[in-house]
Amino acid sequence: MKKVLITGAAGFLGSHLCDRFINEGYHVLGMDNLITGDLKNIEHLFKLKNFEFYNHDVSKFVHVPGELDYILHFASPASPIDYLKIPIQTLKVGSLGTHNLLGLAKEKNARILIASTSEVYGDPLVHPQTEDYYGNVNTIGPRGVYDEAKRFQESITMAYHTYHKIETRIVRIFNTYGPRMRLNDGRVVPAFIGQALRGEDLTVFGDGSQTRSFCYVDDLIEGIYQLLFSDYVYPVNIGNPNEITIRDFAEEIIKLTGTDQKVIYKPLPVNDPLQRQPDITRAREILGWQPKIGRSEGMKNTLEYFKGLSKEELYRSEHKDFSSYS
């Protein structure tokens, strides 16, 4: 039985990856320090013989006994609310954490896939964004801790591939949504759905003309799986190129939830990207991958998940104490 280590295993994407590799017959080692992850996302796996969980911070030395075939590095805060509260930890998991896992891949002769992000493009001056675009990033802005952590992550991964001949893969993930997102993590899909379910007005930042392109989580996981087993070592965009303005998306959510809230407008955060749309030509040509699940179907599935939350979860604010992390 092949063995795979998945970091960030208790998070949104990490937990779905654990499910996929369990279903494919792998022995899965899940690792997470639970700074933003939640064990409820993977509690259904604890009874399985081919799943193990390690509560560990990958920014510290990572040891895994025995053989290891694959590593998927998905440990990182991923929403502005998180990485603005824990900027140093965000930088460390992208730098020290990636360094530790690349060292582990070298030791075990394992293939490693690292989760990068569309945020490496910053507030793009090229639209849609291709993998050849270098980006427009404010290194010292409030989002820089996340953007630059991911850009460094890509650089050190390619260095290990070139210098140590490690088998590496890099996925640049665009906006993804689906079950197991944290309701109050600040990202637009759970924010809008949560506001609608609580009977609150929907908050749009700026004039709402900024765009996003939303990919359903099942499509994303399929793209990541195919990339891992491809022979391509350079970054690949995985996302859904169907673009929509935030203003129109808010109206979609109001219609979907059957509520009658208004849309209210607040100032746009600093360096918030005005456009997000992946060019997925490379994924189509190299992986034969493209998204299959439309926003209408995906949002219905996501809404059902959030409607299943308890009233306490629906109204709970994000108030985790991050003071013990540095």
FENZI-V502391 format. One record per residue. N is the residue number from 0. RES is the residue in one small letter. SS is DSSP state (2 for helix, 1 for strand, 0 for the rest). PHI is phi in radians with two decimals (999 if undefined). PSI is psi in whole degrees, -180 to 180 (999 if undefined). Layout:
BEGIN
N_RES_SS_PHI_PSI / N_RES_SS_PHI_PSI
END
This chain:
BEGIN
0_m_0_999_121 / 1_k_0_-1.14_148 / 2_k_1_-2.04_134 / 3_v_1_-2.25_136 / 4_l_1_-1.76_127 / 5_i_1_-2.08_114 / 6_t_1_-1.55_155 / 7_g_0_1.21_31 / 8_a_0_-1.14_-26 / 9_a_0_-1.61_5 / 10_g_0_-1.52_-176 / 11_f_2_-1.03_-61 / 12_l_2_-1.32_-39 / 13_g_2_-1.02_-40 / 14_s_2_-1.19_-37 / 15_h_2_-1.19_-35 / 16_l_2_-1.15_-40 / 17_c_2_-1.00_-46 / 18_d_2_-1.02_-46 / 19_r_2_-1.10_-46 / 20_f_2_-1.27_-32 / 21_i_2_-1.07_-46 / 22_n_2_-1.14_-26 / 23_e_0_-1.50_-1 / 24_g_0_1.60_20 / 25_y_0_-1.57_158 / 26_h_1_-1.55_118 / 27_v_1_-1.85_127 / 28_l_1_-1.81_113 / 29_g_1_-1.67_134 / 30_m_1_-2.28_133 / 31_d_1_-2.86_140 / 32_n_0_-1.65_2 / 33_l_0_1.12_23 / 34_i_0_-1.18_-37 / 35_t_0_-2.24_-12 / 36_g_0_-1.38_170 / 37_d_0_-2.45_126 / 38_l_2_-1.07_-22 / 39_k_2_-1.12_-21 / 40_n_2_-1.23_-22 / 41_i_0_-2.22_8 / 42_e_2_-1.08_-26 / 43_h_2_-1.22_-12 / 44_l_2_-1.67_-15 / 45_f_0_-1.09_-26 / 46_k_0_-1.38_-8 / 47_l_0_-1.52_142 / 48_k_0_-1.25_-26 / 49_n_0_-1.72_26 / 50_f_1_-2.31_133 / 51_e_1_-2.26_148 / 52_f_1_-2.18_135 / 53_y_1_-2.14_122 / 54_n_1_-1.47_99 / 55_h_0_-2.66_145 / 56_d_0_-1.62_116 / 57_v_0_-1.24_-9 / 58_s_0_-1.21_-15 / 59_k_0_-1.79_165 / 60_f_0_-0.89_134 / 61_v_0_-1.93_123 / 62_h_0_-2.12_131 / 63_v_0_-2.25_120 / 64_p_0_-1.25_150 / 65_g_0_1.36_-167 / 66_e_0_-1.34_155 / 67_l_0_-2.58_130 / 68_d_0_-1.71_-38 / 69_y_1_-2.46_150 / 70_i_1_-2.27_131 / 71_l_1_-2.09_115 / 72_h_1_-1.70_99 / 73_f_0_-2.10_12 / 74_a_0_-1.33_119 / 75_s_0_3.05_141 / 76_p_0_-1.01_144 / 77_a_0_-2.29_1 / 78_s_0_-2.12_151 / 79_p_2_-0.96_-38 / 80_i_2_-1.01_-41 / 81_d_2_-1.26_-55 / 82_y_2_-1.32_-12 / 83_l_2_-1.39_-25 / 84_k_2_-1.47_-32 / 85_i_0_-2.22_62 / 86_p_2_-1.11_-39 / 87_i_2_-1.20_-43 / 88_q_2_-1.07_-36 / 89_t_2_-1.12_-44 / 90_l_2_-1.15_-39 / 91_k_2_-1.20_-40 / 92_v_2_-1.23_-29 / 93_g_2_-1.37_-25 / 94_s_2_-1.82_-71 / 95_l_2_-1.08_-42 / 96_g_2_-1.08_-45 / 97_t_2_-1.14_-40 / 98_h_2_-1.04_-46 / 99_n_2_-1.06_-41 / 100_l_2_-1.32_-33 / 101_l_2_-1.16_-38 / 102_g_2_-1.10_-39 / 103_l_2_-1.14_-42 / 104_a_2_-1.07_-39 / 105_k_2_-1.13_-44 / 106_e_2_-1.09_-42 / 107_k_2_-1.61_-3 / 108_n_0_0.97_46 / 109_a_0_-1.83_150 / 110_r_1_-1.41_137 / 111_i_1_-2.17_134 / 112_l_1_-2.00_128 / 113_i_1_-1.92_142 / 114_a_1_-1.55_105 / 115_s_1_-1.68_-165 / 116_t_1_-2.68_158 / 117_s_2_-1.13_-16 / 118_e_2_-1.14_-15 / 119_v_2_-1.13_-19 / 120_y_2_-1.48_-11 / 121_g_1_1.09_-142 / 122_d_0_-1.57_94 / 123_p_0_-1.23_145 / 124_l_0_-1.74_-2 / 125_v_0_-2.08_136 / 126_h_0_-2.51_130 / 127_p_0_-1.21_173 / 128_q_1_-1.57_124 / 129_t_0_-1.74_162 / 130_e_0_-1.15_-18 / 131_d_0_-1.45_-9 / 132_y_0_-1.36_131 / 133_y_0_-1.42_-19 / 134_g_0_1.75_169 / 135_n_1_-2.41_85 / 136_v_0_-2.04_135 / 137_n_0_-1.54_105 / 138_t_0_-1.12_-28 / 139_i_0_-1.91_9 / 140_g_0_-1.33_173 / 141_p_0_-1.09_-27 / 142_r_0_-1.58_-6 / 143_g_2_-1.07_-31 / 144_v_2_-1.09_-36 / 145_y_2_-1.42_-49 / 146_d_2_-1.01_-48 / 147_e_2_-1.31_-30 / 148_a_2_-1.05_-43 / 149_k_2_-1.27_-36 / 150_r_2_-1.17_-41 / 151_f_2_-1.10_-40 / 152_q_2_-0.98_-43 / 153_e_2_-1.13_-42 / 154_s_2_-1.12_-47 / 155_i_2_-1.23_-31 / 156_t_2_-1.13_-46 / 157_m_2_-1.15_-34 / 158_a_2_-1.12_-43 / 159_y_2_-1.14_-37 / 160_h_2_-1.14_-44 / 161_t_2_-1.28_-45 / 162_y_2_-1.48_-44 / 163_h_2_-1.77_-2 / 164_k_0_1.08_30 / 165_i_0_-1.25_142 / 166_e_0_-1.36_112 / 167_t_1_-2.19_153 / 168_r_1_-2.41_146 / 169_i_1_-2.28_121 / 170_v_1_-1.91_129 / 171_r_1_-1.74_110 / 172_i_1_-1.61_127 / 173_f_0_-1.66_174 / 174_n_0_-0.79_122 / 175_t_1_-2.20_147 / 176_y_1_-2.49_165 / 177_g_0_2.61_-177 / 178_p_0_-0.98_146 / 179_r_0_1.50_3 / 180_m_0_-1.15_148 / 181_r_0_-1.33_130 / 182_l_0_-1.04_-38 / 183_n_0_-1.99_38 / 184_d_0_-1.54_1 / 185_g_0_1.66_-11 / 186_r_0_-1.41_156 / 187_v_2_-1.17_-37 / 188_v_2_-1.12_-57 / 189_p_2_-1.15_-30 / 190_a_2_-1.09_-49 / 191_f_2_-1.15_-45 / 192_i_2_-1.13_-42 / 193_g_2_-1.08_-44 / 194_q_2_-1.10_-43 / 195_a_2_-1.11_-43 / 196_l_2_-1.20_-28 / 197_r_2_-1.53_-3 / 198_g_0_1.37_22 / 199_e_0_-1.67_157 / 200_d_0_-1.18_149 / 201_l_1_-1.49_130 / 202_t_1_-1.66_119 / 203_v_1_-1.92_132 / 204_f_1_-1.64_139 / 205_g_0_1.33_-155 / 206_d_0_-1.61_3 / 207_g_0_1.46_4 / 208_s_0_-1.45_-12 / 209_q_0_-1.14_152 / 210_t_1_-2.03_155 / 211_r_1_-2.43_161 / 212_s_1_-2.24_116 / 213_f_0_-1.79_128 / 214_c_1_-1.94_131 / 215_y_1_-1.25_144 / 216_v_2_-1.04_-37 / 217_d_2_-1.09_-39 / 218_d_2_-1.13_-43 / 219_l_2_-1.08_-46 / 220_i_2_-1.06_-39 / 221_e_2_-1.09_-43 / 222_g_2_-1.11_-42 / 223_i_2_-1.10_-44 / 224_y_2_-1.05_-45 / 225_q_2_-1.17_-38 / 226_l_2_-1.13_-42 / 227_l_2_-0.96_-40 / 228_f_0_-1.71_12 / 229_s_0_-1.52_179 / 230_d_0_-1.84_15 / 231_y_0_-1.70_127 / 232_v_0_-1.82_-10 / 233_y_0_-1.61_165 / 234_p_0_-1.04_144 / 235_v_1_-2.28_127 / 236_n_1_-1.24_130 / 237_i_1_-2.19_117 / 238_g_0_-3.11_179 / 239_n_0_-1.85_120 / 240_p_0_-1.35_3 / 241_n_0_-1.29_105 / 242_e_1_-1.64_145 / 243_i_1_-2.56_146 / 244_t_1_-1.31_153 / 245_i_2_-1.11_-36 / 246_r_2_-1.07_-47 / 247_d_2_-1.18_-34 / 248_f_2_-1.16_-39 / 249_a_2_-1.05_-42 / 250_e_2_-1.15_-35 / 251_e_2_-1.07_-43 / 252_i_2_-1.17_-40 / 253_i_2_-1.07_-41 / 254_k_2_-1.19_-42 / 255_l_2_-1.10_-42 / 256_t_2_-1.47_-10 / 257_g_0_1.21_26 / 258_t_0_-1.74_173 / 259_d_0_-2.20_32 / 260_q_0_-1.19_160 / 261_k_0_-1.59_166 / 262_v_1_-1.80_125 / 263_i_1_-1.96_155 / 264_y_1_-2.07_138 / 265_k_1_-2.29_164 / 266_p_0_-1.04_146 / 267_l_0_-1.28_132 / 268_p_0_-1.08_157 / 269_v_0_-1.08_133 / 270_n_0_1.10_18 / 271_d_0_-1.17_125 / 272_p_0_-1.08_139 / 273_l_0_-1.54_-20 / 274_q_0_-2.45_140 / 275_r_0_-2.52_112 / 276_q_0_-2.69_119 / 277_p_1_-1.38_140 / 278_d_0_-1.55_114 / 279_i_0_-1.85_24 / 280_t_2_-0.98_-44 / 281_r_2_-1.10_-42 / 282_a_2_-1.13_-40 / 283_r_2_-1.12_-46 / 284_e_2_-1.32_-39 / 285_i_2_-1.55_-41 / 286_l_2_-1.77_-16 / 287_g_0_1.16_29 / 288_w_0_-1.90_142 / 289_q_0_-2.74_155 / 290_p_0_-1.14_146 / 291_k_0_-2.02_-21 / 292_i_0_-1.73_118 / 293_g_0_-1.26_163 / 294_r_2_-1.09_-35 / 295_s_2_-1.06_-50 / 296_e_2_-1.16_-45 / 297_g_2_-1.12_-40 / 298_m_2_-1.21_-34 / 299_k_2_-1.09_-44 / 300_n_2_-1.08_-42 / 301_t_2_-1.18_-41 / 302_l_2_-1.07_-41 / 303_e_2_-1.08_-38 / 304_y_2_-1.08_-48 / 305_f_2_-1.20_-32 / 306_k_2_-1.17_-21 / 307_g_0_-1.44_-5 / 308_l_0_-1.25_153 / 309_s_0_-1.24_162 / 310_k_2_-1.07_-36 / 311_e_2_-1.10_-43 / 312_e_2_-1.17_-38 / 313_l_2_-1.13_-35 / 314_y_2_-1.78_0 / 315_r_0_-1.30_134 / 316_s_0_-1.57_158 / 317_e_0_-1.36_109 / 318_h_0_-2.34_26 / 319_k_0_-1.09_140 / 320_d_0_-1.48_112 / 321_f_0_-1.69_8 / 322_s_0_-1.13_-21 / 323_s_0_-1.46_-5 / 324_y_0_-1.81_140 / 325_s_0_-2.45_999
END
